[in-house]
Amino acid sequence: MRRWLLSLSVALIAYLAGAFGGGALLLQFSPNAHDRSLEAAMTGAFVFGPAAAIAGFLIAYLRAGRRGARHTD
């Protein structure tokens, strides 16, 4: 249960970092001049955020599992 909660909290933090970071990157590098802020917000929330959350969850889950396996030896 602890492993699961740790992974979910890391996923939440990773989502926020991915959404805001991806949106900021898109604002800097997007050639779209018409609705750049909307494009950055939607892409951050629906592409970069979920991708970072999935990656963060998997990394935290796998690392927590390895750490727990070492302590039982």
C-alpha positions as a printed NumPy array, in Angstrom:
array([[  0.   ,   0.   ,   0.   ],
       [  2.85 ,   2.371,   0.81 ],
       [  4.44 ,   1.678,  -2.585],
       [  1.181,   2.502,  -4.349],
       [  0.612,   5.777,  -2.485],
       [  4.191,   6.879,  -3.022],
       [  3.856,   6.197,  -6.743],
       [  0.58 ,   8.123,  -6.948],
       [  2.05 ,  11.134,  -5.177],
       [  5.065,  11.11 ,  -7.494],
       [  2.686,  10.848, -10.474],
       [  0.745,  13.893,  -9.268],
       [  3.91 ,  15.943,  -8.882],
       [  5.155,  14.731, -12.269],
       [  1.834,  15.668, -13.87 ],
       [  2.031,  19.21 , -12.547],
       [  5.658,  19.58 , -13.607],
       [  4.928,  18.139, -17.048],
       [  1.835,  20.244, -17.627],
       [  3.362,  23.547, -16.57 ],
       [  6.803,  22.801, -17.992],
       [  5.419,  21.557, -21.295],
       [  3.128,  24.55 , -21.56 ],
       [  5.997,  26.923, -20.892],
       [  8.164,  25.212, -23.505],
       [  5.365,  25.353, -26.026],
       [  4.851,  29.056, -25.365],
       [  8.524,  29.664, -26.118],
       [  8.875,  27.54 , -29.253],
       [  5.458,  27.39 , -30.927],
       [  5.243,  29.135, -34.289],
       [  1.485,  29.52 , -33.815],
       [  0.704,  33.213, -33.369],
       [ -3.097,  33.082, -33.302],
       [ -3.887,  31.083, -30.158],
       [ -0.522,  30.224, -28.68 ],
       [ -1.655,  30.394, -25.035],
       [ -4.611,  28.061, -25.64 ],
       [ -2.404,  25.627, -27.54 ],
       [  0.138,  25.645, -24.704],
       [ -2.521,  25.119, -22.029],
       [ -4.264,  22.244, -23.808],
       [ -1.073,  20.504, -24.887],
       [  0.396,  20.839, -21.414],
       [ -2.73 ,  19.505, -19.73 ],
       [ -3.531,  16.687, -22.161],
       [ -0.156,  15.607, -23.603],
       [  2.861,  16.587, -21.505],
       [  1.137,  16.269, -18.121],
       [ -0.236,  12.736, -18.585],
       [  2.984,  11.54 , -20.227],
       [  5.033,  12.83 , -17.295],
       [  2.553,  11.344, -14.796],
       [  2.728,   7.89 , -16.375],
       [  6.513,   8.005, -16.528],
       [  6.767,   9.268, -12.946],
       [  4.38 ,   6.609, -11.651],
       [  6.221,   3.778, -13.385],
       [  9.643,   4.936, -12.263],
       [  8.517,   5.426,  -8.66 ],
       [  6.669,   2.1  ,  -8.582],
       [  9.617,   0.152,  -9.947],
       [ 12.165,   1.888,  -7.725],
       [ 10.041,   1.391,  -4.614],
       [  9.723,  -2.301,  -5.467],
       [ 13.47 ,  -2.732,  -5.792],
       [ 14.095,  -0.929,  -2.56 ],
       [ 11.578,  -3.166,  -0.746],
       [ 13.1  ,  -6.32 ,  -2.229],
       [ 16.576,  -5.395,  -0.971],
       [ 15.348,  -4.932,   2.591],
       [ 13.822,  -8.413,   2.73 ],
       [ 17.098, -10.208,   1.867]])
